[in-house]
Every structure is written in C-alpha cells, then in structure tokens.
Amino acid sequence: MEYPYIDITTPQGSLPIPILPVVILRRGGRRGEKCFAEVDTGFDKSLLLDYETYSRLELSPSFAIDIRELSGVGAVLDCLVFEVEIVVENRWFDVEAYFPTKIRSEGGQPYRYTGNPVIGMKLLNELDVELNGLQKRISLK
C-alpha cells in the first residue's frame, strides 16, 4: 500500500511528513485507537505516544513498565514506558511506547506532547517500508 505524505505547518513553512494509518492498543486492551502516526527515521525507539492517544487508551502511570530518559531535539525527556500493541497494515507488533512527561534538561518542567504518535526505527526495521521523498509517498510492501 502507498500513502501520501501530509503537509504540516511549522514556523519555517510547510513541511511534508510521511504518515501511516495505525491502530494502537493497550496491552490486553479490547479497544484500539485508530490514528495516523508520523514516520521518523531519526527516532530510534518503536513508538512515541502523544497526549491524546495516551488518554484515549486510558493509560496511567500505574501501567508503566519503566521510566526512561529520551534524548533528542536539544532536550532530555523523562518518559513513562508502556507495553502496547500496534497494528500496521493488519500486522500486529508488541512494542514499547514512550510517553514524555517532563523535560529533565529544563529542571523537570512538565511536558505534554500534542503532535501525532511517532513510529521510529525499531518498528520500521520490522516493516518493509520505502520512503519516496521526491514523490512524497510512503510504501509498505
């Protein structure tokens, strides 16, 4: 299947972003959250959760399996880590999902990520993905 990139408006202008339709489920949950996840080859983990998806999955700190540090984009974040399931093109994956809660590099200031969920390289390596930046399309084979 092929999916077009979407354009996201940034202070620097419009930026094309590869996205995939996915379903994210809390481990052992019955209800999944359908959403579009951004594909980020610079993110080395499997999945980054946004606040809305975290809330809709009815996750809470008591479900977290760990608290880990995540570095990137000039900041160090403290993240709750959850075991979740993600469905991409009818393929199921058990992954660790990171949910940022604090900016450690700014004295532990609370942080709420409000973008889309982000799929990183750990999951992308399990998928047969082709990114075509010229045509602004992502393909799954």
DOLOGU-213121 format. One line per 3 residues: their letters; for each residue x, y, z of N, C-alpha, C, CB. Coordinates in steps of 0.02 Angstrom, whole numbers. Glycine has a CB too. Layout:
# residues N
A	X Y Z X Y Z X Y Z X Y Z ~ ...
//
This chain:
# residues 141
MEY	42 -60 0 0 0 0 44 62 0 -48 0 61 ~ 18 114 -30 52 178 -32 10 231 3 68 199 -104 ~ 45 276 37 11 331 71 47 396 56 8 318 148
PYI	9 450 44 42 514 31 67 545 96 -7 562 -4 ~ 120 584 91 142 624 147 88 675 162 212 658 133 ~ 88 701 222 44 757 238 88 818 248 -1 743 301
DIT	60 876 237 97 938 248 80 965 317 82 991 194 ~ 131 977 357 122 1006 423 150 1076 422 157 962 479 ~ 112 1122 448 135 1192 450 179 1203 510 75 1240 452
TPQ	238 1230 498 286 1246 551 303 1320 546 351 1201 545 ~ 336 1347 596 357 1417 590 401 1430 529 394 1439 653 ~ 436 1378 504 479 1385 446 441 1375 380 537 1337 451
GSL	377 1357 383 338 1345 323 307 1276 324 381 1354 261 ~ 284 1254 266 252 1189 260 306 1134 255 205 1187 198 ~ 295 1080 290 343 1025 292 307 959 277 380 1022 361
PIP	328 923 223 296 858 209 320 804 257 310 837 136 ~ 272 767 286 287 716 336 257 649 314 260 737 406 ~ 296 595 314 267 530 299 225 506 358 322 478 283
ILP	165 480 343 121 455 395 93 387 375 62 505 408 ~ 75 348 425 43 283 414 -19 277 458 93 225 430 ~ -73 249 430 -131 235 473 -115 175 517 -195 223 430
VVI	-129 180 581 -114 127 628 -171 120 678 -47 140 665 ~ -170 65 714 -213 56 772 -167 40 831 -267 -2 760 ~ -175 76 885 -134 65 945 -180 40 1000 -97 131 967
LRR	-159 -14 1034 -199 -43 1088 -157 -50 1151 -227 -112 1067 ~ -188 -37 1207 -155 -52 1270 -148 -127 1275 -196 -23 1332 ~ -92 -151 1299 -80 -223 1304 -138 -254 1344 -11 -239 1338
GGR	-170 -303 1314 -227 -335 1347 -292 -296 1340 -212 -344 1419 ~ -289 -238 1307 -349 -198 1298 -392 -225 1241 -331 -126 1285 ~ -454 -206 1241 -501 -229 1190 -513 -176 1137 -566 -251 1221
RGE	-502 -115 1156 -518 -59 1112 -455 -27 1086 -562 -8 1148 ~ -451 -19 1021 -393 12 992 -406 84 972 -370 -27 932 ~ -354 122 966 -358 192 946 -332 198 875 -318 238 995
KCF	-377 212 828 -357 223 759 -329 293 752 -416 211 710 ~ -272 298 720 -242 364 712 -191 361 655 -209 388 778 ~ -162 418 639 -107 422 592 -44 435 632 -119 478 539
AEV	7 396 618 71 403 653 123 430 604 94 335 684 ~ 161 478 628 216 505 588 273 454 587 241 573 615 ~ 307 450 531 365 407 524 427 451 532 365 368 455
DTG	470 434 580 529 474 594 590 428 597 522 513 661 ~ 631 430 545 690 387 542 745 411 589 717 385 470 ~ 737 469 619 785 493 668 768 472 739 788 568 665
FDK	711 441 749 689 417 814 705 343 818 611 430 826 ~ 749 323 864 773 254 864 730 205 904 842 252 891 ~ 679 228 939 634 184 977 577 161 931 605 219 1040
SLL	529 124 958 473 99 918 417 150 910 444 36 949 ~ 395 179 966 335 220 965 338 275 1018 272 178 974 ~ 319 335 998 312 391 1044 238 409 1045 356 453 1023
LDY	209 409 1105 137 424 1111 127 498 1124 107 383 1168 ~ 75 525 1093 53 593 1107 3 591 1165 21 625 1044 ~ -13 649 1192 -57 653 1250 -127 626 1235 -61 724 1275
ETY	-154 643 1176 -223 622 1160 -228 545 1156 -245 653 1093 ~ -180 513 1123 -182 440 1117 -172 408 1186 -127 415 1069 ~ -126 434 1226 -116 410 1294 -182 412 1333 -62 454 1330
SRL	-218 467 1328 -281 474 1364 -334 427 1338 -306 546 1359 ~ -340 421 1272 -392 378 1243 -380 304 1257 -396 390 1168 ~ -317 285 1265 -301 216 1282 -311 203 1357 -230 200 1263
ELS	-328 256 1393 -339 252 1466 -277 224 1502 -400 209 1481 ~ -219 247 1478 -157 229 1512 -149 273 1574 -96 236 1465 ~ -110 250 1620 -94 290 1679 -25 269 1703 -148 281 1736
PSF	7 309 1745 74 290 1769 76 221 1801 98 341 1819 ~ 21 197 1829 21 131 1861 30 74 1810 -44 121 1900 ~ 16 87 1746 26 36 1694 97 37 1666 -24 48 1638
AID	136 88 1681 203 94 1653 248 37 1677 234 162 1672 ~ 290 13 1632 338 -40 1650 405 -10 1670 348 -88 1591 ~ 416 55 1655 480 86 1671 474 161 1660 537 57 1627
IRE	523 197 1685 533 268 1670 602 274 1639 525 314 1734 ~ 606 302 1579 670 306 1544 681 376 1517 673 255 1487 ~ 744 390 1506 765 453 1477 764 447 1401 836 473 1502
LSG	742 499 1368 742 502 1295 774 568 1275 669 495 1267 ~ 826 563 1234 862 623 1212 846 638 1140 937 615 1222 ~ 841 701 1124 830 720 1055 805 791 1050 781 673 1021
VGA	814 820 993 791 888 977 814 937 1031 715 889 970 ~ 874 928 1056 903 975 1103 876 971 1173 893 1043 1078 ~ 838 919 1190 809 913 1257 816 841 1281 735 935 1257
VLD	815 833 1347 814 767 1377 746 760 1412 874 756 1428 ~ 708 709 1393 641 699 1420 638 638 1465 590 692 1363 ~ 600 642 1519 583 584 1559 518 555 1529 574 602 1635
CLV	519 490 1516 461 458 1484 437 398 1524 479 437 1413 ~ 372 392 1529 342 330 1552 345 282 1493 268 340 1579 ~ 360 218 1507 364 168 1454 309 117 1465 435 134 1452
FEV	271 104 1412 215 57 1414 224 2 1363 149 94 1403 ~ 199 -57 1378 194 -110 1328 127 -102 1294 202 -182 1361 ~ 130 -92 1228 68 -85 1189 72 -129 1127 56 -10 1170
EIV	16 -135 1094 14 -169 1030 -1 -117 977 -39 -227 1029 ~ 29 -124 919 15 -79 864 2 -122 802 74 -28 851 ~ -49 -102 765 -67 -137 703 -52 -91 645 -143 -159 704
VEN	-10 -116 599 7 -80 538 -8 -126 480 83 -56 538 ~ -56 -107 438 -74 -149 380 -90 -221 400 -18 -149 329 ~ -131 -230 451 -152 -296 475 -95 -338 504 -184 -334 419
RWF	-39 -308 518 17 -342 552 21 -316 623 85 -332 514 ~ 22 -361 672 22 -343 743 94 -345 769 -23 -392 783 ~ 110 -295 810 176 -291 841 168 -273 914 221 -238 805
DVE	206 -307 957 211 -288 1028 271 -241 1033 219 -352 1075 ~ 259 -181 1057 313 -131 1060 312 -95 1126 306 -81 1002 ~ 367 -62 1141 370 -16 1197 353 54 1172 440 -17 1232
AYF	307 86 1205 286 153 1187 311 202 1240 209 158 1180 ~ 342 256 1218 368 308 1262 318 365 1265 437 333 1237 ~ 303 387 1326 258 443 1337 295 496 1378 192 420 1372
PTK	315 551 1347 354 602 1383 313 638 1435 383 653 1334 ~ 343 648 1494 308 682 1549 344 744 1574 298 634 1605 ~ 411 745 1569 450 801 1596 510 816 1551 474 786 1668
IRS	530 879 1551 591 898 1517 646 901 1570 583 968 1480 ~ 684 847 1574 737 843 1625 789 897 1616 770 773 1623 ~ 806 911 1553 858 961 1539 836 1032 1557 878 958 1466
EGG	773 1042 1574 749 1108 1596 722 1103 1668 694 1134 1548 ~ 757 1065 1709 740 1061 1780 678 1021 1796 732 1129 1806 ~ 658 976 1753 600 934 1767 533 967 1753 601 913 1838
QPY	535 1018 1710 473 1053 1692 424 1004 1659 489 1112 1644 ~ 360 1004 1678 311 959 1647 308 971 1572 242 970 1679 ~ 294 916 1536 293 920 1463 234 880 1437 360 894 1432
RYT	198 907 1389 141 872 1358 151 874 1283 72 905 1379 ~ 165 816 1254 174 811 1181 106 807 1149 219 750 1162 ~ 91 854 1104 25 858 1074 24 845 999 -5 925 1088
GNP	79 820 971 80 803 900 47 736 887 153 802 873 ~ 65 705 832 41 638 817 86 586 850 38 626 740 ~ 61 525 859 107 471 879 164 467 827 70 403 886
VIG	222 443 849 280 439 805 305 367 804 336 488 827 ~ 314 340 743 344 274 734 418 285 720 309 233 676 ~ 460 249 757 532 255 748 563 194 717 564 269 813
MKL	630 195 713 668 144 677 660 73 705 739 162 677 ~ 652 67 770 646 -1 798 587 -38 768 639 3 875 ~ 532 -3 756 474 -34 723 483 -34 647 409 2 743
LNE	508 20 620 517 23 547 562 -32 521 547 91 528 ~ 611 -53 561 655 -107 540 617 -174 533 711 -115 590 ~ 559 -180 564 519 -241 558 469 -237 500 481 -253 623
LDV	462 -178 471 417 -168 415 458 -161 351 372 -105 425 ~ 430 -177 294 463 -165 230 437 -99 204 450 -224 179 ~ 472 -45 221 449 23 207 495 55 156 447 65 272
ELN	464 92 110 502 132 63 477 204 67 496 104 -11 ~ 522 249 82 506 320 85 529 352 20 540 354 147 ~ 483 385 -14 499 419 -76 486 493 -67 457 390 -136
GLQ	539 529 -47 532 600 -33 516 641 -94 595 625 -2 ~ 540 621 -153 526 659 -214 452 658 -231 568 632 -272 ~ 422 599 -226 351 593 -241 307 602 -179 337 525 -272
KRI	339 612 -122 303 622 -58 254 565 -45 266 689 -59 ~ 281 503 -48 241 444 -36 280 394 7 219 411 -102 ~ 244 357 48 273 303 87 238 239 65 266 316 164
SLK	278 187 55 251 122 32 267 68 83 278 104 -37 ~ 219 24 93 229 -37 133 220 -95 86 178 -42 194 ~ 268 -141 88 265 -199 42 247 -262 79 331 -208 6
//
